């Protein structure tokens, strides 16, 4: 069964450093998302992406964050200058159709655990 | 602000017993409600998806109900197994946006 993959599974970085989290969505999916989950808290929406542009973003997704689909398979989340509070599990997800409209399952990757020291 | 509230926060049940989890939401206009299972350290896995016209949906031993009028949903787990130990998350999608509103989850622990 096709699945969303994410790399790395764990990343430790120093405050102020840039990190890039990578995701490979399911191949025939057109809509991509990033979520984060701070330890012990609920999953939070960051951004959705379609047709090479951001569809929607949350207030968390500030200028420190950016997303890119550099080629036909990868979807990346970049944090330019990490802060301690960026420590969280970051989940990538993809779906065939957008969440509004026709209802299709959204598939989540296994996550990248980011620790900022 | 759209909110999704779940109860209880956690529960412990004996293997083989049933349990019911609750979800209340304020998302409007409403599109669909999803229940996800999240094992510790893993990504959420979809269990059920229901639109406003659906009252109930089953996936094996999991049965979800939806009352779109009262904005309430429940997830019933029948004949629980040790592998059911996880966090169960209620997620609601609005009709006009591309994001999901997540509940905080109910942590279920099944003991032998």
Boltz contact constraints between the chains, C-beta under 6 A:
constraints:
  - contact:
      token1: [A, 42]
      token2: [B, 102]
      max_distance: 6.0
  - contact:
      token1: [A, 42]
      token2: [B, 104]
      max_distance: 6.0
  - contact:
      token1: [A, 43]
      token2: [B, 102]
      max_distance: 6.0
  - contact:
      token1: [A, 45]
      token2: [B, 99]
      max_distance: 6.0
  - contact:
      token1: [A, 48]
      token2: [B, 98]
      max_distance: 6.0
  - contact:
      token1: [A, 55]
      token2: [B, 98]
      max_distance: 6.0
  - contact:
      token1: [A, 56]
      token2: [B, 97]
      max_distance: 6.0
  - contact:
      token1: [A, 56]
      token2: [B, 98]
      max_distance: 6.0
  - contact:
      token1: [A, 56]
      token2: [B, 99]
      max_distance: 6.0
  - contact:
      token1: [A, 91]
      token2: [B, 43]
      max_distance: 6.0
  - contact:
      token1: [A, 98]
      token2: [B, 98]
      max_distance: 6.0
  - contact:
      token1: [A, 99]
      token2: [B, 93]
      max_distance: 6.0
  - contact:
      token1: [A, 99]
      token2: [B, 98]
      max_distance: 6.0
  - contact:
      token1: [A, 100]
      token2: [B, 31]
      max_distance: 6.0
  - contact:
      token1: [A, 100]
      token2: [B, 98]
      max_distance: 6.0
  - contact:
      token1: [A, 103]
      token2: [B, 32]
      max_distance: 6.0
  - contact:
      token1: [A, 103]
      token2: [B, 49]
      max_distance: 6.0
  - contact:
      token1: [A, 103]
      token2: [B, 51]
      max_distance: 6.0
  - contact:
      token1: [A, 105]
      token2: [B, 46]
      max_distance: 6.0
  - contact:
      token1: [A, 108]
      token2: [B, 43]
      max_distance: 6.0
  - contact:
      token1: [A, 108]
      token2: [B, 44]
      max_distance: 6.0
  - contact:
      token1: [A, 109]
      token2: [B, 43]
      max_distance: 6.0
  - contact:
      token1: [A, 110]
      token2: [B, 42]
      max_distance: 6.0
  - contact:
      token1: [A, 110]
      token2: [B, 43]
      max_distance: 6.0
  - contact:
      token1: [A, 111]
      token2: [B, 43]
      max_distance: 6.0
